[in-house]
Amino acid sequence: MSLLKEIVARILFPNREVDFIPVLDGAFSPNQRLDEARVLGPEITSPDDMVFGKDGALYISSERKIYRCTGLHFENRDLLVELPAMVGGLAQLPSGHLLACVSGYGLFQVSTSGDIVRKMESVQGQALRCLTSVTIADDGTVYVTDGSSRNQPEDWLPDLMQNLSPTGRLIACKSDFSDATVCIERLNWPAGVVLSQDEAEVWITESWGHKLTAYSRNTKKVRTIRKNFAGYPGRIIRLPDGDFWMAFFAVRTQLTEFVIREREFCEQMMKTVPRELWIGPSLDGKFNYREPTQIGRIKKLGIQKPWAPPRSYGLIARLDSSGEVMHSLHSRVGGRIHGVTSLCATGDRILALSKGRDLLVELPDTSFGRS
């Protein structure tokens, strides 16, 4: 019934903005280049984000822990700290202290010895329960994204399927967590944040809005850089040359968006079906014979076709300084690097975390498509 209403609305209101899923072509043309990435070190359980420290070590958040990784391939992994809940976004202050987004608790500042220096648990009277990413400007200003007021970061799938009004926020504060203010409200699950090349703007990815948004630090105005991505954009990083890398932790499908619109069916599914079997995106995409109505991705003659409807997918894209997508790397259906949640650069090396497959990988030659 809701689909019929949408068709009628499109006829009666032809000028209404309609967010059709775009075809993967042009700069997003499917390939298998992400599967060429080299795995670094042993598996790491559900890695979420990473940041390079001033000591040359790579710090990775994994469930409730932060690991300090060293060695040529970051194979040596020492526990830095275990926090009270799931740890997500990471950043490093000029002092060397780490900033960590902790599910349900807020923003923690952690010393390089693993001590908790301070916490920021609320802003303007609202608890910080769903911090997803954090970055730091050259002047020391900290910008952090709060994904939702209803759910915590690990509940990203219920938040998507609930399809309620956006409650995400962009928050700014000083490095000691003082003068915390809300810059933008009603963001649609902001999952990544980075400063523009000249640091005049803060760029935010809105996963459920499928777009990249910019916030002017001077005028406080908000603009859309690019909208209607074919995937759910996640974290984004800036390279020294001014380009950006953006991770998409999953891609959109017609089936998922149809189910989200059919509210009665969707709500009944969420009540009665285990979450791992919902009709929706997944980070790992491991096949389960109980998956409902997703027959198109089952193996045929022992082969899972790369073009089958994707439940999980691996996708990252390189953007220029204006936000235009230059090229992308894919791990298609049946690939080995799905659910990419974080990217990090050091010298000529670009690293990525596949949360869906518990992997830290180094991307293949990324100069392809660079003008």
C-alpha positions in Angstrom: 0.0 0.0 0.0 2.8 2.4 0.8 4.4 1.7 -2.6 1.1 2.7 -4.3 1.0 5.9 -2.2 4.5 6.7 -3.4 3.6 6.1 -7.0 0.6 8.4 -6.7 2.7 11.0 -4.9 5.3 11.0 -7.7 2.5 11.5 -10.3 0.8 14.3 -8.3 4.1 16.0 -7.2 6.5 15.5 -10.1 9.0 18.1 -8.7 9.5 16.2 -5.5 13.0 15.0 -5.0 13.1 11.2 -5.4 16.2 9.3 -4.2 16.4 6.4 -6.7 19.3 4.1 -6.3 21.9 5.0 -9.0 23.6 2.4 -11.2 27.2 1.5 -10.3 28.9 3.0 -13.3 31.4 5.7 -14.3 33.7 6.3 -11.3 31.8 3.6 -9.5 32.0 0.9 -12.2 32.3 -2.5 -10.5 35.7 -4.2 -10.4 37.6 -6.6 -8.2 40.5 -4.3 -7.2 39.7 -4.3 -3.5 40.1 -8.1 -3.4 43.7 -7.5 -4.5 44.5 -5.8 -1.2 47.2 -7.5 0.9 46.2 -8.8 4.3 48.4 -7.4 7.1 49.0 -9.6 10.2 46.5 -12.0 11.8 42.7 -11.5 12.0 41.4 -8.9 14.5 37.9 -9.2 15.9 35.5 -6.7 14.5 37.9 -3.9 13.9 36.1 -0.6 13.6 38.5 2.4 13.3 42.2 3.2 13.3 44.6 6.1 13.6 48.3 6.5 13.3 50.0 7.7 16.5 53.0 10.1 16.8 55.0 7.1 17.9 54.5 5.5 14.5 52.2 2.8 15.9 48.8 2.1 14.5 46.0 2.2 17.0 42.9 0.0 16.2 39.5 -0.1 18.0 38.2 -3.7 18.3 35.0 -4.3 20.3 35.7 -2.8 23.8 39.5 -2.6 23.2 42.1 -0.4 21.6 45.2 -2.2 20.3 48.6 -0.7 19.6 50.0 -2.3 16.5 53.6 -2.2 15.4 55.9 -4.0 12.9 56.2 -3.7 9.2 52.8 -5.3 8.7 51.4 -4.2 12.1 51.5 -7.8 13.1 52.5 -7.0 16.7 49.3 -6.1 18.6 49.4 -5.0 22.2 46.4 -4.1 24.3 46.4 -0.4 25.1 43.2 -0.2 27.1 39.8 -1.9 27.6 36.9 0.5 27.9 33.4 -0.1 29.4 31.6 -0.6 26.0 32.2 -0.9 22.3 34.8 1.5 20.9 34.3 3.1 17.5 35.9 6.2 16.0 39.5 7.2 16.9 41.6 10.3 16.5 44.8 11.6 18.0 45.4 15.0 19.7 48.6 17.0 19.2 49.5 16.0 22.8 49.5 12.3 21.7 46.4 11.4 23.6 43.8 9.4 21.8 40.2 10.3 21.4 37.8 7.3 21.4 34.1 7.1 20.7 32.6 4.7 23.3 29.1 3.4 22.7 26.6 4.6 25.3 29.2 6.6 27.2 30.5 9.4 25.0 33.9 10.6 24.1 37.0 9.4 26.1 40.5 10.9 26.1 43.1 8.1 26.6 46.8 8.6 27.2 49.4 6.6 25.4 49.9 4.5 28.6 46.2 3.6 28.5 44.9 5.9 31.3 41.5 7.6 30.9 42.3 11.3 31.1 38.8 12.7 30.8 35.3 12.0 29.4 32.6 14.0 27.6 29.3 12.3 28.3 26.7 14.9 27.2 26.3 18.1 25.2 23.6 20.7 26.0 21.9 18.2 28.3 21.6 15.4 25.8 23.7 12.2 26.3 26.3 11.2 23.8 25.1 7.6 23.3 26.0 7.1 19.6 29.3 8.7 18.7 30.4 7.4 15.4 33.5 9.3 14.3 35.9 12.1 15.4 38.5 14.4 13.8 40.7 17.3 14.9 41.3 20.6 13.1 44.8 22.1 13.0 43.7 24.8 15.5 42.8 22.0 18.0 39.0 22.0 17.6 37.5 18.6 18.0 34.6 17.6 15.7 32.6 14.5 16.6 29.5 13.0 15.0 26.6 11.7 17.1 24.7 9.2 14.9 21.3 9.0 16.7 19.5 9.8 19.9 17.6 6.5 19.7 20.2 3.8 19.1 23.8 3.1 19.8 26.4 2.5 17.1 26.2 -1.3 17.1 22.4 -0.9 16.5 23.0 0.7 13.1 20.8 -1.8 11.3 17.7 -1.3 13.5 18.2 2.5 13.1 18.1 2.1 9.3 15.1 -0.2 9.3 13.1 1.9 11.8 13.2 4.7 9.1 12.4 7.5 11.6 13.2 11.2 11.5 16.9 11.9 11.6 18.4 12.8 15.0 22.1 12.9 14.3 24.4 15.8 15.3 27.7 17.4 14.6 29.4 18.5 17.8 32.4 20.8 18.3 34.5 21.3 21.4 38.1 22.2 22.5 40.7 19.5 23.1 39.9 19.5 26.8 36.2 19.0 26.0 35.3 22.5 27.1 32.9 24.8 25.1 31.0 21.9 23.5 28.4 23.0 21.1 26.0 21.5 18.6 26.9 22.7 15.1 24.2 20.8 13.1 21.1 18.8 14.1 18.8 16.4 12.3 21.7 14.6 10.4 20.7 11.2 8.9 23.1 8.9 10.8 26.4 10.8 10.3 29.1 8.2 10.2 32.2 10.0 9.1 33.7 13.5 9.6 36.8 15.2 8.1 38.1 18.7 7.5 38.2 20.1 3.9 41.6 20.8 2.3 41.6 24.4 3.5 39.8 23.5 6.8 37.1 26.1 6.0 34.5 23.3 6.1 33.7 20.2 8.0 32.6 17.4 5.7 30.1 14.8 7.1 28.9 11.6 5.5 25.2 10.9 6.1 24.7 7.1 5.8 20.9 7.0 5.6 20.8 10.2 3.6 23.3 8.6 1.1 25.1 11.9 0.8 28.2 14.0 1.7 27.4 17.3 3.6 29.6 20.3 4.3 29.4 22.7 7.3 31.1 26.1 7.0 33.1 26.8 10.1 32.8 30.6 9.5 29.3 31.1 8.2 27.7 28.1 9.8 25.9 27.3 6.6 25.3 23.8 5.4 25.5 22.6 1.8 25.3 19.2 0.0 28.5 18.3 -1.7 27.1 15.1 -3.4 23.9 13.2 -2.9 22.3 9.9 -3.7 25.3 7.5 -3.4 24.7 3.9 -4.4 26.0 2.8 -1.0 25.9 3.9 2.7 28.9 6.2 3.1 30.9 5.8 6.3 34.2 7.2 7.5 36.3 9.5 5.3 39.9 10.6 5.5 41.9 13.4 3.8 45.3 12.7 2.2 48.2 15.2 2.2 47.6 16.0 -1.5 44.1 17.2 -0.7 42.2 14.1 -2.1 39.9 12.0 0.1 39.2 8.3 0.6 35.6 7.3 1.6 34.5 4.0 2.9 31.0 2.5 2.1 30.2 -0.2 4.7 27.4 -1.6 2.5 25.5 -0.8 -0.8 21.9 -0.1 -1.2 19.5 -2.6 -2.8 16.0 -2.3 -4.2 14.8 -5.1 -1.9 16.0 -3.4 1.3 14.5 0.0 0.3 11.2 -1.7 -0.6 11.1 -3.5 2.8 11.9 -0.2 4.6 8.9 1.4 2.9 6.5 -1.4 3.8 6.2 -0.5 7.5 3.9 -3.2 8.6 6.0 -6.0 7.1 9.2 -4.4 8.3 8.1 -3.9 11.9 6.8 -7.5 12.0 10.1 -8.8 10.7 12.1 -6.9 13.3 9.9 -8.3 16.1 9.9 -11.9 15.0 13.1 -12.6 12.9 16.7 -12.7 14.3 18.6 -9.6 13.4 21.2 -11.5 11.3 18.4 -12.8 9.1 16.6 -9.4 8.4 16.2 -8.3 4.8 18.8 -5.6 4.9 22.5 -4.8 4.5 25.1 -6.8 6.4 28.8 -6.3 7.0 30.0 -9.9 6.6 27.4 -11.4 4.3 28.2 -14.9 5.3 25.6 -17.1 3.7 22.8 -18.6 5.8 20.3 -20.9 4.2 17.6 -19.3 6.4 17.9 -15.9 4.8 14.3 -15.0 3.6 13.4 -14.0 0.1 17.1 -13.5 -0.9 17.3 -16.5 -3.3 19.1 -14.4 -5.9 22.4 -14.6 -4.0 22.4 -18.3 -3.4 25.1 -20.3 -5.2 24.2 -21.7 -8.6 26.2 -24.7 -9.8 28.6 -24.1 -6.9 29.3 -20.5 -7.8 28.0 -17.3 -6.2 27.7 -14.8 -9.0 29.5 -11.4 -8.5 26.5 -9.6 -9.9 24.0 -11.3 -7.6 22.0 -9.0 -5.2 24.5 -8.0 -2.6 23.7 -8.4 1.1 27.3 -7.4 1.9 29.8 -5.6 -0.3 33.3 -4.0 -0.2 33.5 -0.5 -1.6 35.8 2.5 -1.1 36.1 5.6 -3.3 38.7 8.3 -4.0 37.4 11.9 -4.1 39.2 15.0 -5.3 39.4 18.2 -3.2 35.9 19.3 -4.4 34.2 16.0 -3.5 34.0 14.6 -7.0 34.5 10.8 -7.1 37.5 9.9 -9.2 37.5 6.1 -9.0 36.6 3.2 -6.7 37.7 -0.2 -5.5 35.2 -3.0 -5.1 34.9 -6.4 -3.5 31.8 -7.8 -5.1 29.4 -10.6 -4.0 31.6 -13.6 -3.1 34.6 -11.3 -2.5 36.8 -11.4 0.6 36.9 -7.8 1.8 33.4 -6.7 2.8 32.1 -4.2 5.3 34.9 -1.6 5.2 34.5 0.8 8.0 37.8 2.7 8.2 40.8 3.9 6.1 44.1 5.3 7.1 47.1 6.7 5.2 50.8 6.6 5.9 53.3 7.7 3.3 52.3 5.9 0.1 50.4 3.2 1.9 46.6 3.2 2.3 45.2 0.9 4.9 41.6 -0.3 5.3 39.7 -2.2 7.9 37.2 -4.9 6.8 35.0 -5.2 9.9 32.9 -7.7 8.1 35.8 -10.1 7.6 38.0 -9.1 10.6 40.9 -7.9 8.4 43.5 -5.2 8.2 44.6 -4.8 4.6 46.8 -2.6 2.5 45.2 -1.4 -0.7 46.8 -2.1 -4.1 48.2 0.7 -6.3 45.7 3.5 -5.7 47.1 5.9 -8.4 44.7 4.3 -10.9 42.3 6.9 -12.1 44.3 9.8 -10.6 44.6 12.7 -13.0 
